[in-house]
Amino acid sequence: MKKILVPIFGAFLSANAGTIDKNFIDSLNYGWHNLGADHNISDLSIFDNAYLLWRFNNDEWKAYSRFPVAKSKIESAGYKTVSSLAPREGFWILKDTISSGTIANSSTGIAFTKSDIESLPIGWSNLGSSSEINNTNIFDIDGLKIVWVFENEKWKAYSPNSQYITWFIQNKYEYNISRIEPNRAFWVYINEKKPVVSDVNLSAIGRTLQFDISMASAGNYSYFVRNGSTELYNGANAKSNININYGDYNLSFCAKPQNGTLEGCTIVNFSISETGLFNNPPATPEANSTSLNRKFLNIEANFTRTGNVVTDHVSGLKWEDQPTIFEGNFSQAEAYCSNLELDGISDWRLPTNKELWYLADRNRSFPAMNPIFKNVKNSSVDFYWTNQHVTLLGSETKYWGFRSDYGFNNWLNYEDVHYIRCVEGKSLYENLEFKRNDNLNTVSDFLHNLMWQDNNETIQKSWSEAISYCENLEYAGYSNWRLPNIEELNSITDQQKTTGVFTNNVFQYTQSYWYWSYTANSSNNTYWSWNLDFKNGRAFYLSQQTNIQEVRCVRDLN
């Protein structure tokens, strides 16, 4: 199925698209069409084979039809009659003989999402859906001026910006649309689109930062560089320089059309020191990113439930949560997810090790899961399958599993029987990009704004000593170090290695042993704390009082 996306000719016919005459109108297919001409149309008889014509101008809808039933409805509803059409004026015609306000062939439409609306071109677009639209938040986008729908013989309007709902509209039309019925045409006007900064190239000479901003579309722009709310640059040149102090930065590089109001920005994270510019990773969108390279550490959980599916709005993944929990060996688990049809979703799969790991809530136990999940096996022998086999040499026949009573992972035998929770969506948690500074012996995760200690010093402490050590550490010119939480510590693991320590290869110094995290166990936070074993990538909780473990500190980038 595909959406009905009319007009066929875009927002308006361009000036060189030719004359709109009776032959052109007669050639159109049944359904709604959004048109425009480069010439005045005073002879409306060219529309006599169209059921209905609507025009909106000066905050007022007017109509034309030669059909008696339609003319009667227009007059009884108090609408004025169209007498002529000005050049480049948008108008709508219905090539149908059924009734005004419906869409021909509506069975081919499917539900609209916010991203569909964001993708519309500047100008008017005539749309339709075979499904009800019961959330007008999909229209709350920058640059959308107004939405019109004709329903029950009335025009209704909606706008995310109250300034567009003029006094005339408020007093003549219903303007708080809360839903759009199935098989209704509706019209969207995009006044302006947010510009896209496609790339930022940086270099440095001393404390002079040189930048070159590239735009996705050509045009005349004003450019801005900001550090938080502080403006560092405002000018018409995409390529320029600014003077800044040595340190770590997340600068916003922004652009706005010189004749527009919307601004598009990209954040670039980097460090600048006497040795020059350090780590200039690819720019990342500033907000509402749909990229898989988005943050997931230290973000408040955000789940919603529909039927037997729970959506994780941090990762974008959808999780099965049915009252009957399937169990089987690994091959049966794979087949179960592959064949699952649930709430209109058919591309289910087994989760990765990290997907199940980051689904857990380690502030809870029995189960260590958000209470929105209603169906969880949580005894000390209840494991859930992942799709990830163990790659460590000598253990390749085992698979990673997850125990939901406390939220830790372990290795499972292929033929054993365990529980299954299927997932849908693209994995977010693998292949983070880390950048190493060989001069400072640090590794930075610019996505989460973290800098990791990475030197060849062996540091072994008790849990309380580890906390104190990091908080008092002076290292690489910084003093704001801390002991990482278990989610941060797990993010630097590479659980698909065959030999060596299970950290990302960017890290050069890691002991093949347990490392402390700051996270205490939820069932006894004065006795147990979480550790991660980089010998194999597994996490567990150990005694705070009796264990001496390795320490790696982390700090937040400014």
Secondary structure, 3 states (H helix, E strand, C coil): CCCEEECCCCCCCCCCCCCCCHHHHHHCCCEEEEECCCCCECCHHHHCCCCEEEEEECCEEEEECCCHHHHHHHHHCCCEECCCECCCCCEEEEECCCCCCECCCHHHCCCCCHHHHHCCCCEEEEEEECCCECCHHHHCCCCEEEEEEEECCEEEEECCCHHHCCHHHHHHCECCCCCECCCEEEEEEECCCCCCEEEEEEEEECCEEEEEEEECCCCCEEEEEEECCEEEEEECCCEEEEECCCEEEEEEEEEEECCCCCCEEEEEEEEEECCEEECCCCCEECCCCCCCCCCCCCCCCCEEEECCEEEECCCCCEEECCCCCCEECHHHHHHHHHHCCECCECCCECCCHHHHHHHCCCCCCCCCCCCCCCCCCCCCCCEEEEEEECCCCCCCCEEEEEECCCCEEEEEECCCCEECCCEECCCCCCCCCCEEECCCCEEEECCCCEEEECCCCCCEECHHHHHHHHHCCCECCECCEECCCHHHHHHCECCCCCCCCCECCCCCCCCCCEEEEEEECCCCCCCEEEEEECCCCEEEEEECCCCCEECCCEEECC
